[in-house]
Amino acid sequence: MRKTIVIASLAALVCYAQPLSSQEKMKIILDTDIGGDIDDAWALGFVINYPDFQPLGVTITDGRTKDRAKIALKLLHRTGRDDVPVAVGRETPRIWFHQFAWAEDYTTTKPVDAPAAQFLVDIVNKYPKQVTVIAVGPLQNVADAMRLSDDFKKNVKELVLMSGCVHGRADTGELVPEWNVRGAIKDAQVVYAAGIPTRIVPLDSTMAVRLSDKERTTVAKHDSPLTRSLESLYRLWIGGPKARMTLHDQLALAEAAKPGLFFGKRETLPLIVDDEGYTRIDQTKGRPIIVCLEPKRDAFMKSYIDVLKR
């Protein structure tokens, strides 16, 4: 029995590594607050290199969105992906982050004219029931798209979110208002209540997966335009000798790419967001949402790093 399980797992990983035909590629939009925590930039790196994604755009959310957009634009340009449009969401009060310095003088490419919410509506309506929106920041853009057009809710294929804390953080067990929810509570309430097919990767899982020094060195030694950019941004982000990246957003992307492959458990739970930003199980008011739990840390990290090194 054990040998059968091992063989099945290896077969799944081999399948994960094989590129799909152009007709089968998954149409996605990445909605990100790149430039704050470091995982967003490293998540965009996955989107750039993952062969089975067809990225239709990157939308920028939360805080100083124009500054965040420059990071995404520069990273896409350095990796030869100027074909991926970037749309800027509404600004909200937030601080300046050190990663902004990496692209503060970048002017080679520009965001599209359409605001992020309109961009989301336009692309999803262009490809009805084909586009997965992967949102790894506060949910202003996704909620604004829902407010802007009922067709967005009808036509989006699904949402995959790095969002929430359902049973408790993986590292401490504490139930907390997760950052992406707490940063835009009313918007999160709109999204969670929409009834769109949704999967979330919460703090229950992500806090268990941190980048080791050996893994960081492996990526840096690959020495490509992507890995050089990611290492530069990592150095701007790191605040001290004990700081290590937690792979929050990358786990959401891995779940979008291969549902369930890197999680030992997935529960469908009726969830709501309360007025304090907690993600609550509510049998009466909650909408069914798939919650991804028990991350398979080593298998995920191997596959993730392999994608960055392509």
KETI-448067 format. One line per field, with one value per residue (C-alpha): residue in one letter; x, y, z. Coordinates in nm, 2 decimals. Example, Ala and Ser with C-alpha at 12.3 -4.5 7.8 and 13.67 -1.06 7.14 Angstrom:
% KETI-448067
r = c(A, S);
px = c(1.23, 1.37);
py = c(-0.45, -0.11);
pz = c(0.78, 0.71);
This chain:
% KETI-448067
r = c(M, R, K, T, I, V, I, A, S, L, A, A, L, V, C, Y, A, Q, P, L, S, S, Q, E, K, M, K, I, I, L, D, T, D, I, G, G, D, I, D, D, A, W, A, L, G, F, V, I, N, Y, P, D, F, Q, P, L, G, V, T, I, T, D, G, R, T, K, D, R, A, K, I, A, L, K, L, L, H, R, T, G, R, D, D, V, P, V, A, V, G, R, E, T, P, R, I, W, F, H, Q, F, A, W, A, E, D, Y, T, T, T, K, P, V, D, A, P, A, A, Q, F, L, V, D, I, V, N, K, Y, P, K, Q, V, T, V, I, A, V, G, P, L, Q, N, V, A, D, A, M, R, L, S, D, D, F, K, K, N, V, K, E, L, V, L, M, S, G, C, V, H, G, R, A, D, T, G, E, L, V, P, E, W, N, V, R, G, A, I, K, D, A, Q, V, V, Y, A, A, G, I, P, T, R, I, V, P, L, D, S, T, M, A, V, R, L, S, D, K, E, R, T, T, V, A, K, H, D, S, P, L, T, R, S, L, E, S, L, Y, R, L, W, I, G, G, P, K, A, R, M, T, L, H, D, Q, L, A, L, A, E, A, A, K, P, G, L, F, F, G, K, R, E, T, L, P, L, I, V, D, D, E, G, Y, T, R, I, D, Q, T, K, G, R, P, I, I, V, C, L, E, P, K, R, D, A, F, M, K, S, Y, I, D, V, L, K, R);
px = c(0.00, 0.28, 0.46, 0.13, 0.09, 0.45, 0.41, 0.09, 0.24, 0.54, 0.31, 0.11, 0.43, 0.55, 0.21, 0.24, 0.57, 0.44, 0.33, -0.02, -0.10, -0.19, -0.56, -0.56, -0.37, -0.56, -0.66, -0.58, -0.57, -0.34, -0.47, -0.19, -0.06, 0.30, 0.56, 0.47, 0.54, 0.79, 0.57, 0.37, 0.68, 0.78, 0.42, 0.43, 0.75, 0.56, 0.29, 0.56, 0.73, 0.45, 0.39, 0.03, -0.09, -0.21, -0.19, -0.44, -0.34, -0.21, -0.43, -0.29, -0.47, -0.43, -0.24, 0.00, -0.12, 0.07, 0.40, 0.31, 0.23, 0.58, 0.72, 0.50, 0.57, 0.95, 0.95, 0.74, 0.96, 1.28, 1.15, 1.02, 0.66, 0.54, 0.25, 0.09, -0.11, -0.11, -0.41, -0.41, -0.67, -0.79, -0.55, -0.61, -0.41, -0.09, 0.28, 0.58, 0.77, 1.14, 1.06, 0.92, 1.27, 1.35, 1.12, 1.06, 1.24, 1.09, 0.92, 0.97, 0.62, 0.29, -0.03, -0.34, -0.58, -0.87, -0.89, -0.84, -1.21, -1.31, -1.02, -1.14, -1.50, -1.38, -1.16, -1.40, -1.68, -1.46, -1.39, -1.71, -1.66, -1.29, -1.10, -0.98, -0.90, -0.63, -0.64, -0.35, -0.41, -0.70, -1.01, -1.09, -1.05, -1.26, -1.53, -1.53, -1.57, -1.87, -2.02, -1.95, -2.12, -2.34, -2.20, -1.86, -2.02, -2.20, -1.90, -1.59, -1.50, -1.38, -1.18, -0.87, -0.78, -0.49, -0.73, -0.87, -0.79, -1.06, -0.94, -0.62, -0.28, -0.06, 0.23, 0.04, -0.31, -0.44, -0.76, -0.69, -0.83, -0.61, -0.43, -0.60, -0.94, -0.87, -0.72, -1.05, -1.33, -1.63, -1.48, -1.40, -1.76, -1.89, -1.66, -1.72, -2.10, -2.11, -2.17, -1.90, -1.71, -1.42, -1.12, -0.92, -0.57, -0.58, -0.32, -0.41, -0.19, 0.05, 0.21, 0.36, 0.57, 0.87, 1.17, 1.48, 1.83, 1.92, 1.61, 1.68, 2.04, 1.92, 1.70, 1.97, 2.23, 2.01, 2.10, 1.82, 1.65, 1.37, 1.58, 1.81, 1.51, 1.35, 1.68, 1.71, 1.36, 1.42, 1.72, 1.51, 1.24, 1.44, 1.44, 1.69, 1.90, 1.60, 1.35, 1.24, 0.97, 0.64, 0.50, 0.14, 0.06, 0.25, 0.04, -0.27, -0.12, -0.02, -0.37, -0.51, -0.26, -0.32, -0.62, -0.56, -0.21, -0.02, -0.28, -0.36, -0.71, -0.97, -1.30, -1.61, -1.73, -2.00, -1.80, -1.87, -1.65, -1.76, -1.72, -1.39, -1.23, -1.26, -1.34, -1.62, -1.80, -2.17, -2.41, -2.70, -2.54, -2.22, -2.16, -1.98, -1.61, -1.33, -1.07, -0.72, -0.55, -0.25, 0.01, 0.26, 0.55, 0.84, 0.66, 0.52, 0.86, 1.03, 0.78, 0.77, 1.14, 1.16, 0.91, 1.12, 1.43, 1.27);
py = c(0.00, 0.24, 0.18, 0.25, 0.58, 0.69, 0.60, 0.79, 1.10, 1.09, 1.05, 1.36, 1.56, 1.45, 1.55, 1.89, 1.95, 1.87, 2.18, 2.18, 2.26, 2.62, 2.53, 2.39, 2.66, 2.81, 3.17, 3.37, 3.72, 3.78, 4.04, 4.14, 4.40, 4.35, 4.55, 4.50, 4.15, 3.97, 3.68, 3.88, 3.94, 3.58, 3.48, 3.69, 3.50, 3.18, 3.33, 3.44, 3.10, 2.85, 2.70, 2.61, 2.95, 3.20, 3.53, 3.77, 4.05, 4.16, 4.39, 4.60, 4.64, 4.83, 5.13, 5.31, 5.11, 5.32, 5.24, 4.88, 4.87, 4.98, 4.68, 4.44, 4.63, 4.62, 4.25, 4.16, 4.37, 4.22, 3.87, 3.95, 3.95, 4.29, 4.11, 4.08, 4.40, 4.57, 4.76, 4.98, 4.97, 5.25, 5.39, 5.35, 5.50, 5.30, 5.34, 5.34, 5.01, 4.95, 4.74, 5.05, 5.18, 4.89, 5.04, 5.40, 5.54, 5.27, 5.43, 5.19, 5.04, 5.17, 5.03, 5.01, 5.30, 5.10, 5.09, 4.75, 4.68, 4.77, 4.56, 4.26, 4.30, 4.34, 4.04, 3.81, 3.91, 3.86, 3.50, 3.39, 3.10, 3.07, 3.30, 3.22, 3.53, 3.46, 3.73, 3.74, 4.09, 4.28, 4.24, 4.60, 4.52, 4.20, 4.36, 4.67, 4.45, 4.29, 4.63, 4.75, 4.47, 4.18, 4.01, 3.97, 3.74, 3.54, 3.51, 3.46, 3.09, 3.09, 3.28, 3.14, 3.36, 3.38, 3.48, 3.42, 3.23, 2.96, 2.73, 2.90, 3.00, 2.70, 2.82, 2.93, 2.79, 3.14, 3.26, 3.60, 3.85, 3.77, 4.07, 4.06, 4.04, 4.29, 4.54, 4.57, 4.42, 4.55, 4.44, 4.09, 4.06, 4.14, 3.87, 3.60, 3.65, 3.65, 3.28, 3.25, 2.92, 3.00, 2.83, 2.99, 2.92, 3.06, 3.12, 2.78, 2.65, 2.93, 2.99, 2.64, 2.71, 2.93, 2.97, 2.81, 2.96, 2.66, 2.71, 3.08, 3.01, 2.75, 3.01, 3.28, 3.06, 2.99, 3.34, 3.44, 3.78, 3.65, 3.51, 3.81, 4.04, 3.82, 3.82, 4.20, 4.25, 4.00, 4.20, 4.51, 4.33, 4.15, 4.33, 4.13, 3.81, 3.60, 3.72, 3.45, 3.46, 3.29, 3.15, 3.27, 3.38, 3.11, 2.84, 3.00, 2.99, 2.63, 2.54, 2.72, 2.54, 2.19, 2.17, 1.97, 1.84, 2.02, 2.00, 1.70, 1.82, 2.04, 2.12, 2.29, 2.52, 2.79, 3.10, 3.47, 3.76, 3.94, 4.32, 4.27, 4.08, 3.73, 3.45, 3.26, 2.93, 3.02, 2.74, 2.99, 3.28, 3.14, 3.06, 2.73, 2.79, 2.53, 2.57, 2.42, 2.28, 2.06, 2.18, 1.93, 2.16, 1.97, 1.86, 2.21, 2.38, 2.15, 2.21, 2.58, 2.63, 2.41, 2.66, 2.96, 2.79, 2.72);
pz = c(0.00, 0.09, -0.24, -0.43, -0.25, -0.33, -0.69, -0.72, -0.56, -0.79, -1.09, -0.98, -0.95, -1.29, -1.43, -1.26, -1.44, -1.79, -1.99, -2.14, -2.50, -2.57, -2.60, -2.24, -2.06, -1.76, -1.81, -1.50, -1.36, -1.06, -0.82, -0.59, -0.34, -0.46, -0.28, 0.08, 0.19, -0.04, -0.13, -0.38, -0.61, -0.58, -0.66, -0.97, -1.06, -1.05, -1.28, -1.53, -1.55, -1.49, -1.84, -1.79, -1.70, -1.96, -1.76, -1.90, -1.66, -1.32, -1.12, -0.84, -0.51, -0.18, -0.06, -0.30, -0.60, -0.86, -0.68, -0.65, -1.02, -1.11, -0.94, -1.14, -1.47, -1.42, -1.32, -1.62, -1.85, -1.72, -1.79, -2.14, -2.04, -2.15, -2.31, -1.97, -1.90, -1.55, -1.43, -1.12, -0.85, -0.63, -0.38, -0.01, 0.29, 0.33, 0.40, 0.17, 0.15, 0.08, -0.23, -0.40, -0.44, -0.68, -0.94, -0.84, -1.15, -1.39, -1.69, -1.98, -1.97, -1.83, -1.69, -1.91, -1.89, -1.75, -1.37, -1.22, -1.15, -1.50, -1.64, -1.44, -1.57, -1.93, -1.93, -1.75, -1.98, -2.28, -2.17, -1.98, -1.74, -1.85, -1.62, -1.27, -1.06, -0.81, -0.54, -0.30, -0.14, 0.02, -0.20, -0.31, -0.68, -0.68, -0.47, -0.69, -1.00, -0.84, -0.76, -1.11, -1.30, -1.21, -1.52, -1.34, -1.08, -1.36, -1.59, -1.36, -1.35, -0.99, -0.73, -0.55, -0.25, -0.01, 0.26, 0.60, 0.92, 0.98, 1.26, 1.37, 1.25, 1.16, 1.38, 1.69, 1.66, 1.73, 1.55, 1.41, 1.15, 0.85, 0.69, 0.35, 0.51, 0.79, 0.53, 0.35, 0.57, 0.38, 0.05, 0.19, 0.31, -0.04, -0.20, 0.06, 0.03, -0.35, -0.40, -0.67, -0.67, -0.43, -0.28, 0.00, 0.13, 0.49, 0.76, 0.89, 0.60, 0.49, 0.83, 0.81, 0.49, 0.51, 0.27, 0.40, 0.34, 0.12, -0.10, -0.13, -0.24, -0.49, -0.66, -0.65, -0.80, -1.10, -1.22, -1.46, -1.51, -1.29, -1.01, -1.00, -0.97, -0.70, -0.50, -0.53, -0.40, -0.12, 0.00, 0.01, 0.21, 0.46, 0.79, 0.99, 1.01, 1.14, 0.87, 0.62, 0.36, 0.44, 0.12, 0.16, -0.19, -0.37, -0.20, -0.35, -0.69, -0.65, -0.55, -0.86, -1.08, -0.94, -0.71, -0.40, -0.50, -0.23, 0.05, 0.27, 0.34, 0.18, 0.36, 0.21, 0.49, 0.51, 0.58, 0.64, 0.73, 1.05, 1.12, 1.29, 1.00, 1.14, 0.90, 1.07, 1.01, 1.00, 0.92, 0.86, 0.67, 0.54, 0.17, 0.08, 0.03, -0.02, 0.25, 0.18, 0.48, 0.58, 0.32, 0.18, 0.24, 0.08, -0.23, -0.28, -0.24, -0.48, -0.75, -0.68, -0.70, -1.02, -1.18, -1.08, -1.23, -1.57);
